[in-house]
Amino acid sequence: MRDIAVNKVSEDQSKLHDVHSDKTESDYSKVMEYTQQILQLIEKEELSREDSEWIREETLNGYRDHVNPGYLFSRKTVDLSREFAFVEWRDRRNSFIDVDGNEYIDCIGGRGIYNIGHRHPKVVETVQNQLKKQAMHTHDLLDPYRAVLAKTLAELAPGDLKYVFFTNSGSESVESAIKLARKYTNRSTFVATTASYHGVSLGSLGATAKAHYRKPFLPLAQSFRHAIFGDVDMLYKMMKTQEMVGEEVAAVLIEPIQGNAGIKMPPDNYLSEVRNICDEFGALLILDEVQTGMGRTGKMFYAEHENVVPDIMCLAKALGGGIMPIGAVIATEKVYEAFMDEPYRHEHTFGGNTLACVAAIATINVLIEERLPERAAVVGEYMLRELRAVAARYPKIVQEVRGKGLFIGVEFFDSVVGFDVSKGLFDNKILVEGTVGDVKTFRIEPPLTIEIEQVDRVIATFDKVLQDVQQKYNFI
């Protein structure tokens, strides 16, 4: 009987081998050869001219044929003066280097992920050390690093925020916060603010308030109302109205500074007043600190500027140090109890994975050791002051320069002019971030490690580009 079973297994293995061999010969050989070529390029410290040309061609073809050709016409990827795409290859602490070896000062900061700079050696070393032992957790056993990181964030967060749920991105953090608020309050109506951006997954998109993102996907999954950002009277009336019609608000979701809207600043004491309104109506306050967190505005979290403690806070982007993607939702114990009875009801396969957690632990260590939130406050104040001084010389071009810490927006009177200024900076090897669908305002969001000499170069180049634009359009 045993011999029959062994023979059957051998026959099955033989058949499997034959099938695998056929597919390898017919389908896999080209993929094997192509990926091997890529792996050999990854091993190289320096690229030859032929390597650079091949990478650029493969990148362009890949985006056109298999990613999305729309990216090829984005200002961020196309140098219009040479009519080919900008293809990045490696980086230094505060800069990117393209496949041709050109170096660009990074004033985008990966849309906020590079707060501690690119490839910080402490974070890289920590991830490499962990990778030698274990990359991912099993899920069935308890992961020590998730526990350690949760405790660290609870110590770092304002007030009585205590329990942490880990995600992979800002959108996932917002989704998790929405679900937690719904379960805790047993309410389904939410309030966000106009011009807000909280993600583009179907749940978080309900909170995002830009028609550009929303219209193609209406109706949305969540019941969101939108009050004008900064208008506490409107918010109060909206909360009262919802109460009167029996649709009490579960939570108010707010970006302390609206990044995607062009670094739109709140009025003084805005968060404090929103906190009071939430308390009056029994609603939770959710702060989306995905961009403003981890030292970006001059404190570890923007909430500290107003001494406001939310019920739930969302983090992502810079939490992983630009090495690993990781997000987090931090809540008070009272609120988080809604997730405690059945912890597996809401989870992610990769959320809080081992490599991401050790990267975040190292990132927090670096932020504190190098005093980067304090540095963002000092360097940001200097950069903001100097940019405003330059802008004042071009009153018909620049409408406003605003921001907090190293989270700065430059708004122009005209989108075409704004594009020309962004393009001029790009041509002078400085990357800035235009608002999606509109470059009337661009963002300056560099690593918090940016050197003063680099800041001075950005300011001088900004002045030079504005001079060129003034002559081009004959502004007097």
C-alpha positions in Angstrom: 0.0 0.0 0.0 2.9 2.3 0.9 4.6 1.5 -2.4 1.5 2.4 -4.4 1.3 5.8 -2.5 5.0 6.5 -3.1 4.6 5.7 -6.8 1.6 8.0 -7.1 3.5 10.9 -5.6 6.4 10.3 -7.9 4.1 10.2 -10.9 2.4 13.5 -9.8 5.8 15.1 -9.3 6.9 14.0 -12.7 3.8 15.5 -14.3 4.4 18.7 -12.4 8.0 18.8 -13.6 6.9 18.3 -17.2 4.3 21.1 -17.0 6.7 23.4 -15.3 9.4 22.7 -17.9 7.0 23.5 -20.7 5.9 26.8 -19.2 9.5 27.7 -18.4 10.6 27.2 -22.0 7.6 28.9 -23.5 6.7 31.7 -21.1 9.4 32.2 -18.5 12.7 32.4 -20.3 12.3 36.0 -21.4 11.1 37.1 -18.0 14.1 35.3 -16.4 16.6 37.0 -18.7 15.0 40.4 -18.3 14.8 40.3 -14.5 18.4 39.0 -14.4 19.5 42.1 -16.4 17.8 44.3 -13.9 19.3 42.6 -10.9 22.8 43.1 -12.4 22.1 46.8 -12.9 20.9 47.1 -9.3 24.2 45.7 -8.1 26.2 48.5 -9.9 27.5 51.5 -8.0 27.9 53.5 -11.2 26.0 53.4 -14.5 27.6 53.5 -17.9 26.2 55.8 -20.6 24.7 52.7 -22.2 23.1 51.6 -18.9 21.6 55.1 -18.5 20.1 55.1 -22.0 18.7 51.6 -21.6 17.1 52.4 -18.2 15.5 55.6 -19.5 14.1 53.8 -22.6 12.8 50.9 -20.5 11.3 53.4 -18.0 9.5 55.4 -20.7 8.2 52.3 -22.4 7.1 50.7 -19.2 5.1 53.8 -18.1 3.6 54.2 -21.6 2.7 50.5 -22.1 2.1 49.1 -18.6 1.9 51.7 -15.8 0.1 54.8 -17.1 1.2 57.1 -20.0 -0.4 60.1 -18.2 2.6 60.2 -15.9 4.9 61.0 -18.9 3.3 64.4 -19.3 3.6 65.4 -15.7 5.9 68.3 -14.9 7.6 66.2 -12.3 8.8 63.6 -14.8 9.4 65.6 -18.0 12.1 68.1 -18.7 10.3 70.0 -21.5 13.4 71.7 -22.7 15.0 68.4 -23.6 11.7 66.5 -24.2 12.5 63.4 -22.2 11.5 62.1 -18.9 13.4 62.7 -15.7 14.3 59.3 -14.4 15.7 59.1 -10.8 18.2 56.5 -9.9 19.9 57.2 -6.5 20.0 59.8 -3.8 22.0 61.6 -1.2 20.8 63.0 2.1 18.9 66.0 0.8 19.0 65.4 -3.0 18.1 63.1 -5.9 20.4 62.0 -8.7 19.0 61.0 -12.1 20.3 58.3 -14.5 22.6 60.9 -16.1 24.2 61.9 -12.8 22.4 65.3 -12.5 21.8 66.2 -8.9 18.6 68.0 -7.8 17.9 69.6 -4.4 14.9 67.8 -3.0 12.2 70.3 -2.0 9.4 67.7 -2.4 10.7 65.3 0.3 8.8 62.4 -1.2 5.6 64.3 -0.4 6.6 64.2 3.2 8.4 60.9 3.7 12.0 62.1 3.9 11.8 64.1 7.2 15.1 62.6 8.4 16.7 62.8 5.0 17.3 60.1 2.3 18.7 56.7 3.4 19.6 57.8 7.0 22.4 55.4 7.9 20.9 54.5 11.3 17.5 53.5 9.8 19.2 51.6 6.9 21.5 49.7 9.3 18.5 48.9 11.6 16.5 47.4 8.8 19.5 45.5 7.4 20.2 44.1 10.9 16.6 43.0 11.3 16.6 41.5 7.8 19.3 39.1 8.8 17.0 37.6 11.4 13.4 38.0 10.2 11.6 40.2 7.6 7.9 39.7 8.4 6.0 38.4 11.3 3.9 35.2 11.3 0.7 36.8 12.6 0.0 33.8 14.9 2.7 34.8 17.4 3.3 38.1 19.2 5.6 40.5 17.4 7.9 42.3 19.9 8.6 45.3 17.7 5.0 46.1 17.2 4.6 46.3 21.0 7.7 48.4 21.4 6.8 50.9 18.6 3.2 51.2 20.0 4.6 52.1 23.4 7.0 54.5 21.9 4.3 56.3 19.9 2.1 56.4 23.0 4.9 58.1 24.9 5.4 60.5 22.1 1.8 61.4 21.3 0.0 64.3 23.0 -2.3 63.8 26.0 -3.9 60.4 26.7 -3.5 58.9 23.3 -2.5 55.3 24.1 -3.4 52.5 21.8 -2.0 52.1 18.3 -3.2 50.3 15.2 -0.6 50.0 12.4 -1.3 50.4 8.7 0.7 50.7 5.5 -0.3 54.2 4.3 -2.1 57.4 5.1 -5.2 56.4 3.3 -5.3 53.2 5.4 -4.8 55.2 8.6 -7.8 57.4 7.7 -9.9 54.3 6.8 -9.1 52.8 10.1 -9.9 55.9 12.0 -13.3 56.2 10.3 -14.1 52.6 11.2 -13.0 53.0 14.8 -15.1 56.2 15.2 -18.2 54.5 13.7 -17.8 51.5 16.0 -17.2 53.6 19.1 -20.0 56.2 18.6 -22.5 54.0 16.7 -23.0 56.9 14.4 -22.3 57.0 10.6 -22.2 60.7 9.7 -18.8 62.5 9.5 -17.7 66.1 8.9 -14.5 67.0 7.0 -13.5 70.4 5.5 -13.5 71.9 2.1 -10.2 71.5 0.0 -9.1 68.7 2.3 -7.2 65.6 1.2 -7.4 62.4 3.2 -6.7 59.7 0.6 -8.3 58.2 -2.5 -9.4 54.8 -1.3 -13.2 54.5 -1.4 -13.7 55.2 2.3 -11.1 58.0 2.7 -12.3 59.6 -0.5 -15.6 60.5 1.2 -13.5 62.8 3.5 -11.4 64.2 0.6 -13.1 67.3 -0.6 -11.7 68.0 -4.0 -14.1 67.4 -7.0 -11.0 66.4 -9.1 -10.8 63.2 -7.0 -14.4 62.6 -6.1 -16.6 63.2 -9.1 -15.7 60.0 -11.1 -16.5 57.8 -8.2 -19.7 59.3 -6.8 -21.7 58.2 -4.9 -19.2 57.4 -2.2 -19.3 54.8 0.6 -19.1 57.1 3.6 -21.6 59.8 4.8 -19.5 62.9 4.9 -20.5 66.6 5.2 -18.0 69.3 4.4 -17.6 72.6 6.3 -15.4 75.4 5.0 -11.9 75.0 6.4 -11.3 77.5 9.2 -15.0 78.5 9.6 -16.0 77.4 13.1 -19.4 79.1 12.9 -20.3 77.0 9.9 -19.0 73.9 11.6 -21.1 74.5 14.7 -24.3 75.1 12.6 -23.6 71.9 10.6 -23.2 69.9 13.8 -26.4 71.4 15.2 -28.3 70.7 12.1 -27.2 67.1 12.0 -28.3 66.7 15.6 -31.7 68.2 14.8 -32.3 65.8 12.0 -31.3 62.8 14.0 -28.0 62.2 12.1 -25.5 63.1 14.9 -21.9 63.4 13.8 -19.5 60.5 14.7 -16.3 62.6 14.2 -14.8 65.7 12.7 -11.8 64.8 10.5 -9.3 67.6 9.9 -5.8 68.2 8.5 -4.2 70.8 10.8 -2.6 72.3 7.7 -4.1 71.4 4.4 -1.1 70.2 2.4 -2.7 69.1 -0.9 -4.6 72.4 -1.0 -1.4 74.3 -1.2 -0.3 74.6 2.5 -3.5 76.2 3.5 -3.1 77.5 7.1 -5.8 77.4 9.8 -6.9 80.5 11.7 -5.4 81.1 15.2 -6.9 78.7 17.8 -8.9 76.8 15.1 -8.2 73.4 16.4 -9.0 74.4 20.0 -12.4 75.7 18.9 -13.1 72.6 16.9 -12.2 70.5 19.9 -14.7 72.4 22.0 -17.4 71.9 19.4 -16.8 68.2 19.2 -17.0 67.9 22.9 -20.3 69.8 23.0 -21.9 67.4 20.4 -20.4 64.2 21.6 -18.4 63.8 18.5 -14.8 62.6 18.2 -11.9 64.7 16.9 -9.7 63.0 14.3 -6.5 64.8 13.3 -4.9 63.7 10.1 -1.3 64.3 10.8 -0.1 62.2 7.9 1.9 65.2 6.5 2.2 67.5 9.5 3.4 64.8 11.9 6.9 63.6 12.8 8.5 67.1 13.2 7.5 68.7 9.9 5.9 71.9 11.3 8.5 72.5 14.1 7.0 70.2 16.7 6.6 66.4 16.7 2.9 66.9 15.9 1.0 70.0 14.9 -1.5 69.4 17.7 1.2 70.5 20.1 1.2 74.0 18.6 -2.3 74.5 20.1 -2.1 72.1 23.0 -5.0 70.1 21.5 -5.4 66.4 22.2 -7.5 64.6 19.5 -9.4 61.4 20.2 -7.8 59.7 17.2 -4.6 60.7 15.3 -3.5 59.4 11.9 0.1 59.1 10.9 2.1 57.7 7.9 4.6 59.1 5.4 7.7 60.1 7.5 7.0 57.5 10.2 9.1 54.9 8.2 12.0 57.2 7.7 11.7 57.0 3.9 12.9 53.4 4.1 9.8 51.4 4.9 6.1 52.3 4.3 4.1 52.4 7.6 1.1 54.2 9.0 -0.5 54.3 12.4 -3.7 55.3 14.1 -3.4 56.3 17.8 -6.4 56.6 20.0 -7.4 57.1 23.6 -8.1 53.9 25.6 -11.7 54.8 25.9 -12.2 55.0 22.1 -9.9 52.1 21.2 -12.0 49.7 23.4 -14.3 49.5 20.4 -11.6 47.4 18.7 -10.6 45.3 21.7 -13.4 42.7 21.8 -12.5 41.3 18.4 -9.0 42.4 17.4 -9.0 40.5 14.1 -12.2 42.2 12.8 -10.0 45.0 11.4 -6.4 44.2 10.4 -3.9 44.2 7.5 -1.5 41.5 6.4 1.4 43.9 6.2 0.3 46.5 8.8 2.9 46.7 11.6 5.2 44.3 9.9 8.6 43.7 11.5 10.8 45.7 9.0 8.4 48.6 9.0 8.3 48.7 12.8 12.1 48.7 13.3 12.4 51.4 10.7 9.9 53.5 12.6 11.6 52.9 15.9 15.0 54.1 14.4 13.3 57.1 12.7 11.8 58.3 16.0 15.3 57.9 17.6 16.9 60.0 14.9 14.2 62.7 15.1 14.9 63.1 18.8 18.7 62.6 18.7 19.2 65.2 15.9 16.5 67.5 17.3 14.9 67.7 13.8 11.5 69.1 14.9 13.4 72.0 16.5 15.6 72.3 13.4 12.5 72.4 11.2 11.2 75.4 13.3 14.4 77.4 13.0 15.3 76.6 9.4 11.7 76.9 8.4 11.4 80.3 9.9 14.5 81.5 8.1 13.4 80.0 4.7 9.9 81.4 5.1 11.2 84.9 5.9 13.7 84.9 3.0 11.2 83.6 0.4 8.7 86.3 1.5 11.4 88.9 1.1 12.1 87.7 -2.5 8.3 87.5 -3.3 7.8 91.1 -2.1 10.0 92.2 -5.0 7.5 90.6 -7.5 4.1 91.7 -6.2 2.4 91.0 -9.6 3.6 87.4 -9.7 3.6 86.0 -6.2 0.3 86.3 -4.2 1.4 84.7 -0.9 4.2 82.7 0.8 2.8 80.8 3.8 3.6 77.9 6.0 4.8 76.5 9.3 8.2 74.9 9.9 9.4 73.3 6.7 5.9 73.0 5.3 5.7 75.9 2.9 3.4 77.0 0.1 4.1 79.6 -2.6 0.9 80.9 -4.3 0.9 82.8 -7.6 -1.8 84.9 -9.2 -1.9 82.7 -12.2 -1.5 78.9 -12.8 0.5 79.4 -16.1 3.0 81.7 -14.3 3.1 79.2 -11.4 4.0 76.4 -13.9 6.7 78.6 -15.4 8.3 79.2 -12.0 8.1 75.5 -11.0 9.6 74.6 -14.4 12.3 77.2 -13.9 13.3 75.8 -10.6 13.3 72.3 -12.1 15.6 73.4 -14.9 17.9 74.8 -12.2 18.0 71.4 -10.4 15.5 72.2 -7.7 12.4 70.0 -7.3 9.2 71.5 -5.9 5.7 69.9 -5.6 2.9 71.4 -7.6 -0.7 70.8 -6.4 -2.4 68.0 -8.3 -4.2 69.5 -11.3 -3.0 73.0 -10.6 0.3 74.7 -10.2 -1.0 78.0 -9.0 0.5 77.0 -5.7 3.5 74.8 -5.2 4.8 73.2 -2.0 8.3 73.3 -0.5 8.6 70.3 1.7 12.3 69.4 1.9 13.9 66.9 4.3 14.3 68.5 7.8 18.0 67.9 7.4 18.3 70.4 4.5 21.5 72.4 4.8 21.4 76.2 5.1 23.6 76.5 2.0 21.0 74.5 0.1 18.2 76.7 1.4 20.2 79.8 0.3 20.6 78.2 -3.2 16.8 77.6 -3.4 16.1 81.2 -2.4 18.6 82.7 -4.8 17.3 80.5 -7.6 13.7 81.5 -6.8 14.7 85.1 -7.2 16.5 84.4 -10.5 13.5 82.5 -11.9 11.1 85.2 -10.9 13.3 87.7 -12.7 13.1 85.6 -15.9 9.3 85.2 -15.6 8.9 88.9 -15.0 10.8 89.7 -18.2 8.9 87.0 -20.1 5.5 88.4 -19.3 6.6 92.0 -19.1 5.4 92.5 -15.6 6.2 96.0 -14.4 
